[in-house]
Amino acid sequence: MISQIKKLCKDKNNEDAYYGFIRALDEGKDYYFAKKDFDNLPIDEIEIGLRVAFTANEKDSGQRFATNIKIIKDQATENNEQSLSDNKSLANKIDAKGYQTLLINSVQQIKYIDDPLAFEDSVFNLLKVIGLNKIFQFDRDNQAGKADGFFIIENLAVMYDCTLQKNFESFKEEQIENYINKLNQKAQLTFNIKKNDGGITPKTIPLTGKNKQVWIITKGESKEISDFDNVKVKEISIYDLCEIYKKRLSDITYDNEKLVNDFIFIGK
């Protein structure tokens, strides 16, 4: 099969590692790939829009992934790819509803990510596109035992942590207590965030009068875990966050008020 690189992500802790997605030529899911599937080429030889030939695979779960990926360089393959791009099934021929479907399918790829750092980055990006403006991803340096990020929308303040562990409650019990204490014992929260130039800067957010929650974002089911000193602790399913994104795209009246309402009642 022939298509193009749609998304490329670096592993922040390993400059030589990467993963990404190849654009699907139908309305189905894009094809996930990792460095090992790309002949282990250096990331500086790969870019978004790069034409590639690959073997398409699909798991029973519906996840699509690419193997035997090759960069297209010869003219014959270029002509073949051009004929495919002229096909009415491609994105440049779809209508607005079809484009919305492509956006939803693209976001839903997060369900298939099994790398913890990639999952953490993808959750941060998903929360941003859902509509959060005041969202901060914590600096990963010396992050062990700390949360992954924090956001505020209207009167809701949430400290969140991402995990792919299925039985996380006992594993993260001490961390969750720490998150509760940080939210409940202070009138403000100060943490380090990364600047665009790669540097680190402190950020202080006032918490007075906020409805405070701790989210553990997983691939499981959303539910309320505890309510301690007016700080709710919830497991938040990535599937439910994808549904909120879908709702936001399909409902032209969807605003911050509806988003906060969905966030507050998720898991009930």
Secondary structure as UniProt FT lines:
FT   STRAND          2..11
FT   TURN            12..13
FT   STRAND          14..22
FT   STRAND          31..34
FT   HELIX           35..38
FT   TURN            39..40
FT   HELIX           43..45
FT   TURN            48..49
FT   STRAND          51..58
FT   TURN            60..61
FT   STRAND          64..71
FT   HELIX           75..85
FT   TURN            88..89
FT   HELIX           91..93
FT   HELIX           96..107
FT   HELIX           108..112
FT   HELIX           116..130
FT   STRAND          134..138
FT   TURN            141..142
FT   TURN            144..145
FT   STRAND          149..153
FT   TURN            154..155
FT   STRAND          156..162
FT   TURN            169..172
FT   HELIX           173..184
FT   STRAND          188..194
FT   TURN            196..197
FT   STRAND          200..206
FT   TURN            208..209
FT   STRAND          211..218
FT   STRAND          223..228
FT   TURN            229..230
FT   STRAND          231..237
FT   HELIX           238..250
FT   TURN            252..253
FT   HELIX           256..265
FT   TURN            266..267
//
